[in-house]
């Protein structure tokens, strides 16, 4: 009984045409009081409408095989990227249908207008694709798909409910990671802004002895091999391998600030994943440290095939903290865990010179033992304010303060350089490109 009630009442809706028909019948009945010549026309119209509704119901409920629908969702979604989802639908009715689809996507997307309309001929199949861009890591729950079907008469609408709740994890930006990999294979990294770095000097990592070709540095001629072979031979060198590279991510409240839906922490996590992959491709050892009021996760530097997956799993679980960054705990962890000179890429944020000065003593100590690269962020919202035309005195005050904060960021770069600390000041959306470029430049200049 419950199933019957749901099928023929809960999942049945009246269409716009039936209301138009009822309105027409009511009008005819009203006019029949003043126009006797209408006679039985209102009753005929009402009977025809009732008959059409019965026919429409029979068409929609005549067969067990009616429609099939399936949502194709990836096993995991990529944070900060456009992820494609697909809805596959097939019409088994013996006539063409008009359909409307509501997909119950996770509440995190805050979309209330995801409505797809289409027409399907008998036996026709169709795939509807759409994009979702998550801005937070974690588990996202997809609900059912509601399919609304109308026959060619379009008097009533039958609803079908497909699928069950599906939980899909949102991981750090692995689509971006894959994109960089594919571009690197096809030598098209320049399309993303990755620069080709000219090597300075010679690396000390010996590769092989090879035949001299025009353009080789004559200083690398191997005279002993030349004498044995009877032709010019040169030593070939390659970038030093197995160097240690650590990404340190500040997950304190300074990294909570959002830009274009993503927090600074998520930008740093996405960039760390890509940078770790680039380091592994360069045959360096990649590691990870997270820090807030205390040291969080530590992944020792390694270059095994499973290292990138391990780093991704750790980054997936990281969350922002609301306490101050504890630089003393970070320095203690680095001195205790990092036995070899390493490149440390420290993702953090300073909004004022006083905030930098509080952390500077610890940064100087870290730079004494390792090559330290501090990455912090431009406030792009301030840039918008400084470039906006000023219309009143209040606007002048606001623009002056915004300019002061933006200028302080540039002073921080100079202050760090004064103490021999490398730094990158970057807009959040260009973080990955700028960090990868600097890493490649450091490798080419053999600074590690």
FITI-416671 format. One line per field, with one value per residue (C-alpha): residue number from 1; residue in one letter; y, z, x. Coordinates in Angstrom, 2 decimals, m for minus. Each point is the difference from the previous one (the first is absolute). Layout:
<recs>
k [NUM,...] .
r [A,...] .
north [Y,...] .
up [Z,...] .
east [X,...] .
</recs>
This chain:
<recs>
k [1,2,3,4,5,6,7,8,9,10,11,12,13,14,15,16,17,18,19,20,21,22,23,24,25,26,27,28,29,30,31,32,33,34,35,36,37,38,39,40,41,42,43,44,45,46,47,48,49,50,51,52,53,54,55,56,57,58,59,60,61,62,63,64,65,66,67,68,69,70,71,72,73,74,75,76,77,78,79,80,81,82,83,84,85,86,87,88,89,90,91,92,93,94,95,96,97,98,99,100,101,102,103,104,105,106,107,108,109,110,111,112,113,114,115,116,117,118,119,120,121,122,123,124,125,126,127,128,129,130,131,132,133,134,135,136,137,138,139,140,141,142,143,144,145,146,147,148,149,150,151,152,153,154,155,156,157,158,159,160,161,162,163,164,165,166,167,168,169,170,171,172,173,174,175,176,177,178,179,180,181,182,183,184,185,186,187,188,189,190,191,192,193,194,195,196,197,198,199,200,201,202,203,204,205,206,207,208,209,210,211,212,213,214,215,216,217,218,219,220,221,222,223,224,225,226,227,228,229,230,231,232,233,234,235,236,237,238,239,240,241,242,243,244,245,246,247,248,249,250,251,252,253,254,255,256,257,258,259,260,261,262,263,264,265,266,267,268,269,270,271,272,273,274,275,276,277,278,279,280,281,282,283,284,285,286,287,288,289,290,291,292,293,294,295,296,297,298,299,300,301,302,303,304,305,306,307,308,309,310,311,312,313,314,315,316,317,318,319,320,321,322,323,324,325,326,327,328,329,330,331,332,333,334,335,336,337,338,339,340,341,342,343,344,345,346,347,348,349,350,351,352,353,354,355,356,357,358,359,360,361,362,363,364,365,366,367,368,369,370,371,372,373,374,375,376,377,378,379,380,381,382,383,384,385,386,387,388,389,390,391,392,393,394,395,396,397,398,399,400,401,402,403,404,405,406,407,408,409,410,411,412,413,414,415,416,417,418,419,420,421,422,423,424,425,426,427,428,429,430,431,432,433,434,435,436,437,438,439,440,441,442,443,444,445,446,447,448] .
r [X,X,X,X,X,X,X,X,X,X,X,X,X,X,X,X,X,X,X,X,X,X,X,X,X,X,X,X,X,X,X,X,X,X,X,X,X,X,X,X,X,X,X,X,X,X,X,X,X,X,X,X,X,X,X,X,X,X,X,X,X,X,X,X,X,X,X,X,X,X,X,X,X,X,X,X,X,X,X,X,X,X,X,X,X,X,X,X,X,X,X,X,X,X,X,X,X,X,X,X,X,X,X,X,X,X,X,X,X,X,X,X,X,X,X,X,X,X,X,X,X,X,X,X,X,X,X,X,X,X,X,X,X,X,X,X,X,X,X,X,X,X,X,X,X,X,X,X,X,X,X,X,X,X,X,X,X,X,X,X,X,X,X,X,X,X,X,X,X,X,X,X,X,X,X,X,X,X,X,X,X,X,X,X,X,X,X,X,X,X,X,X,X,X,X,X,X,X,X,X,X,X,X,X,X,X,X,X,X,X,X,X,X,X,X,X,X,X,X,X,X,X,X,X,X,X,X,X,X,X,X,X,X,X,X,X,X,X,X,X,X,X,X,X,X,X,X,X,X,X,X,X,X,X,X,X,X,X,X,X,X,X,X,X,X,X,X,X,X,X,X,X,X,X,X,X,X,X,X,X,X,X,X,X,X,X,X,X,X,X,X,X,X,X,X,X,X,X,X,X,X,X,X,X,X,X,X,X,X,X,X,X,X,X,X,X,X,X,X,X,X,X,X,X,X,X,X,X,X,X,X,X,X,X,X,X,X,X,X,X,X,X,X,X,X,X,X,X,X,X,X,X,X,X,X,X,X,X,X,X,X,X,X,X,X,X,X,X,X,X,X,X,X,X,X,X,X,X,X,X,X,X,X,X,X,X,X,X,X,X,X,X,X,X,X,X,X,X,X,X,X,X,X,X,X,X,X,X,X,X,X,X,X,X,X,X,X,X,X,X,X,X,X,X,X,X,X,X,X,X,X,X,X,X,X,X,X,X,X,X,X,X,X,X,X,X,X,X] .
north [0.00,2.36,m0.76,0.56,3.32,1.16,m1.05,1.49,2.96,1.08,m0.30,1.45,3.72,2.08,1.85,3.57,m1.13,m1.66,3.22,1.89,m2.55,0.31,3.79,m0.26,m2.28,2.34,2.95,m1.89,m0.83,3.67,1.27,m2.62,1.92,3.08,m1.74,m2.73,m0.98,m1.61,m2.82,m3.18,1.22,0.46,m3.61,m1.28,1.94,m1.37,m3.54,0.34,1.33,m2.90,m2.50,1.52,m0.21,m3.70,m0.63,1.89,m2.12,m3.21,1.08,0.73,m3.16,m2.47,m1.94,m1.12,0.93,3.76,1.91,m0.76,2.55,m0.16,2.60,m0.47,1.44,m0.26,m1.97,3.27,3.68,2.47,3.02,3.38,m1.52,m0.47,m3.66,m1.48,m2.10,m1.73,m1.10,m2.81,m0.45,m2.41,0.12,m3.37,1.50,m0.57,3.77,3.13,1.55,3.36,m0.28,2.16,m1.11,1.18,m1.38,0.18,1.18,0.54,3.02,1.36,1.22,2.14,m0.41,0.17,0.32,m3.24,m0.87,m1.72,m0.12,m2.12,m2.01,m3.68,m1.96,m3.61,m2.16,3.03,0.22,3.22,1.06,3.29,1.34,2.76,1.39,0.36,1.93,m0.95,2.49,m2.09,m3.39,m2.72,m2.30,1.15,m1.85,m0.27,m0.76,m1.47,1.17,1.14,m0.55,1.66,m1.54,1.34,m1.68,2.00,1.11,1.63,0.08,m1.93,m0.62,m3.25,0.09,m2.73,m0.20,m1.57,m0.92,0.02,2.29,m0.08,1.41,1.33,1.31,3.29,m0.24,2.69,1.07,m3.23,1.22,2.89,m2.51,m2.17,3.05,1.04,m3.57,m0.20,3.41,m0.97,m3.15,2.00,2.88,2.52,1.21,3.54,0.17,m0.01,2.58,m2.47,1.48,m1.83,0.65,0.40,m1.97,2.05,m1.69,m3.77,m2.47,m2.41,m2.99,m2.05,m1.58,m1.58,0.39,0.80,1.09,3.69,1.91,3.62,2.23,m2.16,1.81,m0.69,0.08,m3.33,m1.84,m3.33,m0.25,m3.56,m1.29,2.09,m1.63,m3.51,0.55,2.13,2.64,2.81,m1.24,2.20,m0.58,0.49,1.28,0.05,1.71,m1.31,m2.62,m1.27,3.49,0.53,2.35,0.64,1.88,1.55,1.14,2.49,m0.98,2.67,2.71,2.13,m2.51,0.05,3.03,m0.95,1.16,m1.08,m2.56,m1.75,0.70,0.77,m3.40,m1.75,2.00,m1.04,m3.65,m0.10,1.64,m2.36,m3.02,1.24,1.05,m3.38,m1.73,2.22,m0.76,m3.75,0.29,1.77,m3.05,2.07,m1.12,1.77,0.36,1.86,1.72,1.72,2.43,2.16,0.46,m3.31,m2.19,m2.01,m2.64,m0.80,m2.03,m0.68,0.83,m2.98,m0.73,m3.36,m0.42,0.05,3.30,2.26,m2.07,0.21,3.79,0.29,m2.02,2.20,3.21,m1.26,m0.14,3.35,2.75,3.64,0.74,3.19,0.49,1.81,m1.63,m1.48,0.65,m1.37,m3.41,0.11,0.84,m2.80,m2.52,1.07,m0.23,m3.38,m1.62,1.54,m1.37,1.05,3.45,0.35,2.43,1.14,1.60,1.67,0.95,2.64,3.51,3.31,2.92,2.51,0.68,m0.59,m3.52,m0.72,1.43,m2.39,m3.00,1.34,m1.34,m3.56,0.43,1.18,m3.07,m2.33,1.72,m0.63,m3.78,m0.29,1.87,1.75,1.30,1.92,0.18,2.52,1.60,3.27,1.21,0.32,1.67,2.89,0.26,0.45,2.81,1.80,m0.05,1.13,3.68,2.07,2.03,1.43,0.68,m3.36,m1.72,1.84,m1.23,m3.59,0.06,1.48,m2.74,m2.70,1.44,m0.02,m3.70,m0.90,1.92,m1.76,m3.33,1.18,1.19,m3.51,m1.45,2.46,m0.74,m3.74,0.53,2.14,m3.08,m2.33,m1.63,m0.72,1.00,0.05,2.55,m1.32,0.37,m3.15,m1.04,0.06,m1.83,m3.36,1.47,2.38,m2.67,m2.54,2.67,0.91,m3.65,m0.60,3.16,m1.16,m3.38,1.62,2.32,m2.91,1.86,m3.01] .
up [0.00,0.93,m3.27,m1.98,1.80,m0.75,m3.65,m0.88,2.37,1.44,m3.32,m2.15,m0.78,m2.05,m2.96,m1.15,m2.85,2.33,1.98,m3.26,m0.98,3.38,m0.34,m3.45,1.30,2.94,m2.41,m2.26,2.98,1.08,m3.49,m0.43,2.60,m2.25,m3.39,m0.12,m3.53,1.46,1.13,0.94,m1.31,3.53,0.90,m3.25,0.63,3.56,m1.25,m2.69,2.58,2.35,m2.84,m1.02,3.61,0.16,m3.32,1.27,3.18,m2.01,m2.23,2.96,1.99,m2.84,0.23,2.57,m2.29,m0.17,0.49,1.26,1.60,1.50,1.46,m0.82,2.81,0.28,2.95,1.36,m0.88,m0.42,2.29,m1.73,m3.48,m2.31,0.31,m2.69,1.04,m2.39,0.08,m2.43,m0.92,m2.34,m1.11,m0.16,m0.63,m3.42,m0.47,0.44,3.47,1.55,3.04,2.84,2.31,3.48,1.34,3.78,0.12,3.35,2.06,m0.07,m3.57,1.05,m3.40,m0.05,m3.75,m1.36,m2.36,m3.36,m2.66,m3.15,m2.46,m0.78,m2.92,0.49,0.58,0.04,2.35,1.25,2.27,1.86,1.25,2.56,2.09,3.75,1.70,3.66,2.18,3.14,0.59,1.73,m0.67,m2.26,0.02,m3.23,0.46,m2.43,m3.53,m0.60,m3.55,m1.09,m3.12,m2.17,m2.96,m3.21,1.60,2.92,2.30,2.91,1.10,1.41,2.28,0.15,2.77,m0.97,1.94,3.65,2.10,m1.16,2.01,m2.11,1.52,m1.23,m0.18,m0.61,m3.62,m1.74,m3.32,0.04,0.82,m2.98,m2.26,0.85,m0.56,m3.46,m0.96,1.17,m2.14,m3.09,0.77,0.25,3.56,m1.30,m0.58,3.80,0.51,0.91,m1.32,m1.55,2.33,m1.42,2.01,1.59,0.28,0.27,2.22,1.89,m0.74,m2.67,m2.62,m2.81,m2.46,m3.47,m3.42,m0.41,m2.04,m1.07,2.86,2.85,2.53,m0.85,3.73,0.40,m2.48,1.46,m1.36,1.17,m1.71,m3.08,m0.19,0.30,m2.48,m2.52,m0.13,2.27,3.04,2.65,3.50,0.27,3.25,1.25,2.78,3.41,1.15,3.33,1.53,2.78,m0.51,2.77,m0.30,3.35,0.19,2.59,0.92,2.68,m0.18,m2.30,m2.79,0.47,m2.27,m3.14,m3.58,m2.81,2.34,0.97,3.26,m0.05,1.65,m2.95,m2.49,1.91,0.11,m3.77,m0.75,2.39,m1.78,m3.44,1.32,1.69,m3.28,m1.94,2.58,m0.35,m3.80,0.44,2.11,3.17,3.32,0.98,3.56,1.89,3.37,1.24,2.92,2.04,3.80,m0.01,m2.59,m1.98,m2.60,m1.06,m3.14,m0.26,m3.38,m2.35,m3.71,0.03,m2.40,2.89,1.41,m1.94,1.06,3.62,m0.23,m1.63,2.76,2.68,m1.79,m0.43,3.77,0.92,1.38,0.97,3.65,1.76,2.15,m0.62,m1.85,2.38,m1.76,2.93,m0.39,m3.76,0.48,2.57,m2.38,m2.89,2.06,1.37,m3.22,m2.91,0.21,m3.52,m1.59,m1.77,m1.97,2.29,m1.71,2.81,m0.90,2.44,0.04,1.60,m0.04,1.72,0.58,3.73,m0.73,m2.07,2.66,2.59,m2.16,m1.50,2.69,m0.63,m3.78,0.25,2.06,m2.50,m2.91,1.78,m0.49,m3.05,m3.17,1.06,m2.45,1.69,m2.04,1.04,m1.72,m1.55,1.17,m3.38,1.63,1.06,m3.57,m1.23,2.54,m0.99,m3.69,0.51,m0.73,3.19,0.27,3.54,3.03,1.59,m3.20,0.18,3.57,m0.92,m3.11,1.96,2.64,m2.70,m1.78,3.31,0.59,m3.60,0.32,3.29,m1.81,m2.38,2.96,1.48,m3.14,0.39,3.73,m0.63,m2.79,2.39,2.20,m2.92,m0.06,m3.35,m0.31,m2.39,0.25,m2.23,m0.72,1.24,m3.48,m1.36,2.95,m1.69,m3.10,2.00,2.47,m2.73,m1.94,3.07,0.80,m3.56,0.21,3.30,m1.53,m3.07,2.18,2.23,3.21,2.09] .
east [0.00,2.82,1.78,m3.23,m0.60,3.54,m0.11,m3.39,m0.16,3.36,1.85,m2.78,m0.30,m2.40,1.49,m0.59,m2.25,m2.51,m0.35,m0.49,m2.68,m1.75,0.10,m1.58,m2.79,m0.73,m0.19,m2.42,m2.24,m0.02,m0.81,m2.75,m2.10,0.00,0.21,m2.65,1.05,3.15,m2.29,1.88,3.39,1.49,m0.93,1.48,3.23,0.21,m0.60,2.68,2.46,m0.75,0.41,3.36,1.23,m0.94,1.80,3.05,0.07,m0.31,2.89,2.27,m0.88,m0.65,3.26,2.55,2.91,m0.23,3.25,3.50,2.31,3.48,2.36,3.69,2.10,3.81,1.37,1.35,m0.27,2.86,m0.04,m0.03,m0.47,m2.97,m1.03,m2.24,m2.99,m2.37,m3.63,m0.85,m3.67,m1.82,m3.66,m1.82,m3.45,m1.57,m0.36,2.10,0.15,0.84,2.26,1.27,2.82,0.92,3.28,0.33,3.61,1.82,m1.04,3.57,m0.53,m3.00,m1.67,m3.78,m0.52,1.44,m2.86,0.47,m2.73,0.03,m2.08,0.53,m1.40,m1.04,3.09,2.31,2.98,1.53,2.85,m0.20,3.35,0.51,2.86,0.42,2.83,0.49,1.88,0.51,1.54,m2.01,m2.93,m2.84,m3.35,m2.01,m3.70,m2.53,m0.74,m3.58,m1.24,m3.26,m1.61,m2.83,m1.69,m0.71,m3.33,1.92,m3.03,1.51,3.59,1.34,3.04,2.65,2.60,3.32,3.10,0.94,2.17,3.62,2.92,2.87,3.25,1.47,3.80,2.64,0.23,1.06,m1.47,2.45,2.74,m0.96,m0.20,3.56,1.22,m1.58,1.33,3.48,m0.08,m1.02,2.42,m2.86,0.59,0.53,m3.77,m0.39,2.73,2.77,3.25,2.91,2.94,3.50,2.54,2.75,3.41,0.45,m1.76,2.22,m2.26,1.83,m2.24,2.08,2.91,m1.31,1.23,0.70,m2.57,0.17,m1.11,1.34,2.18,3.64,0.82,m1.78,2.24,1.18,3.56,0.62,m3.13,0.88,3.45,m1.46,m2.80,1.89,m2.77,m1.14,m1.96,m1.62,m1.37,m3.76,m1.48,m3.57,m1.91,0.90,m2.48,m1.31,0.05,m2.52,m2.95,m2.54,m3.29,m0.93,m3.62,m1.19,m3.57,m0.55,m2.67,2.20,m0.79,m3.77,m0.55,m2.02,0.63,m2.37,m1.58,3.26,1.82,3.73,0.53,m1.66,2.07,3.14,m1.10,m0.67,3.36,1.82,m1.43,1.13,3.42,0.54,m0.83,2.44,2.71,m0.61,0.14,3.35,1.01,0.25,m1.44,m3.23,m1.27,m2.72,m0.47,m3.17,0.03,m2.38,0.16,1.88,1.67,m2.55,0.80,3.56,0.75,3.78,1.53,0.06,m0.32,m1.76,m2.94,m2.50,1.32,m2.36,m3.03,1.13,0.35,m3.44,m1.68,1.59,m1.01,m3.57,m0.49,1.58,m2.24,0.51,0.68,m1.05,3.10,3.29,2.87,2.60,3.33,1.97,m1.66,0.69,3.68,0.38,m1.60,2.24,3.17,m1.03,m1.27,1.93,3.55,1.02,0.06,m3.34,m2.09,m2.83,m3.00,m1.95,m3.60,m1.23,m1.47,0.97,m2.41,2.31,3.69,m0.44,m1.33,3.12,2.34,m1.45,0.92,3.24,2.41,m1.25,0.13,3.64,0.92,m1.69,1.80,3.31,m0.31,m2.27,m0.91,m3.21,m2.60,m2.83,m3.21,m2.65,m2.97,m1.06,m3.39,m1.72,m3.03,2.26,1.28,m3.57,m0.52,3.22,m0.94,m3.62,m0.84,m0.49,m3.22,0.08,2.23,m0.84,1.13,3.33,0.57,m0.88,2.22,2.92,m0.19,m0.29,3.07,1.92,m0.75,0.93,3.29,0.79,m0.13,2.74,2.07,m0.25,1.64,2.89,0.30,0.25,2.55,2.08,0.43,0.76,m3.45,m1.65,m3.65,m2.95,m2.80,m2.76,m3.73,m1.79,m1.16,3.60,1.54,0.64,1.67,2.21,1.12,0.85,1.92,2.06,0.73,1.26,2.13,1.52,0.80,1.59,2.10,1.09,m0.78,m1.00] .
</recs>
